[in-house]
């Protein structure tokens, strides 16, 4: 990627290079430098035992509230680049964040 996809590249140039994205638009996301409380972390979620509905509900409510308070709109282009785990449930994406001027601000690979 680093040899072809460049920061400050225009959205038009990205589409010319990679084709039409699988998703293109605005998503609300929590900024990367935001400190996440332990109560809404993935590590904490993994400690909740199956069948403990009360803890799951509280975790989901707290997590949703945290995201509502902290998420900000980002302009993103997403390209599917593969599957995670081979079950066709989770996909790896190349995520490209654009600035307000439609230029590449940063890019990364994520799974969801």
Protein Blocks (a to p, Z undefined) as FASTA:
>chain_A
ZZmmcghiafklmmmmnopafbdcddddddfklccdfklgfklmmmpcghilmlmmmmmm
mmmmmmmmmpccdddddddfbdehhlomaccdddddddfkopafbdcdddZZ
